[in-house]
Amino acid sequence: MNPFWSVTLFWVAAVACVAVALAFVLPPLLRKREVAAKAARRDINIAVYRDQMKEMEADRANSLLSEEQYQVSKVELETRLAEDALSKADLTMAPVTSRRLGFTLAGVLPIAAFGLYFVLGNPMSLIAIAEAQANPPIAAGAQGEHDIMKMIQKVEEKTKTDPNNLEAWVILGKTYAAVGHWPEALNAYEKAMALKADVPAVMTGYAEALAISNDRVLKGKPIELILQALEKDPDDLKGLELAGIYNFQEKNFAQAAYYMKHLYKLLPPESPYAQDILEAQKEANRLARGATTGLDSLADPAAPQTAPAEPGATVHGMVDISPALKAKVSDTDVVFLFARSAAGGAPVAAIRSTAGKFPLEFELSDAMAMNPDNKLSNFKEVTLMARVSKSGQPMGAAGDLEGMLANVKIGSKGNKLVIDKIKP
C-alpha cells in the first residue's frame, strides 16, 4: 500500500473513533428532559398514594376507620392523584447549562484530540512506516549472508592467486557449507583433498559435502573417510557427529550412542548444540535397548555365528601380544580385531574379545561385517589391525596397544598378528 492511502486510512479511522465517542456523550446532554422529569415525578406520587391507600384499607379492616370515612378519604386521595398526574408544573426543559456543555464538548473534544496528537505524537511516522512497507529494507539475515558472500569472494580471490593454499580451500569449503551452497563446498573440499588428503578436518568436511550431494547418504566413501579421520584424530567433532548419524542410518544404535557420548564430552555442556547431541545420545540408548546392534554385534570368536560365510571368504589366524607389552595388559582389557581393505576405509569385518584369551585364535567371515554392502568377500586382500582398548571402545586412544598385518589374502589360514606397539 502506498503512503497516501496508508495516511488517509489512519485519519478516517481517527475521525470515526471521535464520532463514536461523541455519540455516547452528547445525546444525554442535548436531549430535552421534559418527559423524563414528568415521568419521574408521577412515578413517585403514584408510589406514595398507593402506600396511603394501603394504610387506609388497613385502618378500615382494623375498625379504625368507618366505611363512610374510608370512602371520603379514598375520593380525596384519588382527586389529589389525578391533579398531580395532570399538572404541567414539572414539564420543564433540560437545564440550559447542560445543553451548553454538550455543544462545547462537540466542538472542543475533536479539536483537543487531534491537537494533542500533533503536539505529542509524530505524524510524520505514518509516512515513514508506509514508505518502509512499500520499500522494505534488506533483512538482517540477508545482510549477514551478503557479508558472508563478500568474504567468500575474498577467499576465492586468494585461491586463484595461490591455488596451493590448503587453508584457503578449507575455509572456502566451510563457508560455502555454512550458507548451504553444497556443490561449491564439495568442489572446495575436493581441491583441499588433492593438496593434502590426510588432514582429519579436510576428510570429514569432504565426507559431509559428499553425503549431502548424494541425498545425505553416508554409506560408502563418506563413512570410509570419516573413520579414517577418526583414526587420526579421535576427537574430531565433525567426524564424531557424522559417525553417529551414519550409525543411526544403519540402525547401529549402540554405536551411535557411543559416538554421540564422545562428542558431548568435548562440547560446552550449556550450548544448544551440546543439548541436541545429548538428546541424540539418549535416543540412541533407548533404541539400542531392544536391539543387539552396533558395538554389541562385534562377535566374540567363541560365540556361534548366526550367518554362514560364503565358501572361501574367510581369514583364519592368531593374535598374540609381544613379550615386552604383556605386563601392560590386564585380563579386563578389551581386544578388537578389524579387517580393512588394502586401500583402507571402514572395517569389512570385526570381532571383540578379552585380553585374558591371548593368544587369540580367530576366523573372520562375512557374518562379521559391520556393513552388509562392505564385506570380506568383496576383496582379495585385507589389512588386519588388532587393538587392546583400555577404554573398552573400538576408537583408538593414546595408550592403547596395537598391531597390524598387511596383505592378508582372503581364504588364507595360519596368519599371525602380533600386538607390538603403543598408540601415541
TABELCOR-V246646 format. One line per field, one symbol per residue. psi: psi as a letter, one per 20 degrees, with the letter a starting at -180 (. if undefined). burial: + if it has 24 or more other C-alpha atoms within 12 Angstrom, else -. A space follows every 50 residues. Layout:
psi = ???
burial = ???
This chain:
psi = prhghggghghghgghggggghhhggghhipqkghggghggghggghghg hhhhgghghghjjhprhghghghgggghghhhghhiqjhjmqrqphhhhh hghghhhhggggghghghghanhihghggghhhhmprpqgghgghggghh hggghghhhhhnijnghghgggghghhhjjmhghgggghggghhgoijog hgghgggghgghilkkpiqcgghggghgghhhnijoggggghhggghghj kmhhhghgghggghhiqphiqhghhghghhgggggghhhjqnachiioqp hiqqqipqqqpimrpqapprqqhhihijpqhiqppppqpqqhiaaqqiqq rqaqiijqqopqoqrhijpiohinrgiirhqrpppqpoohijqipqqpiq pqqqorlpqpiqrjppppojrpp.
burial = -----------------+---+---+--++-------+--++--+---+- -----+-------------+---+--+---+--+---------+------ -+--++--+--------------------------------------+-- -+--++--+-----+++++++++++++----+-++++++++++---+-++ ++++++++++++----++++++++++++++++++++++++++++++++-+ ++++++++++++++--+---------++-++--++--+----++++++++ +-----------+++++++++-------+---++++++++++-+++++++ +++++-++-++++++++++++--++++++-++++++++++--+++++--+ ++++++-++++---++++++++--
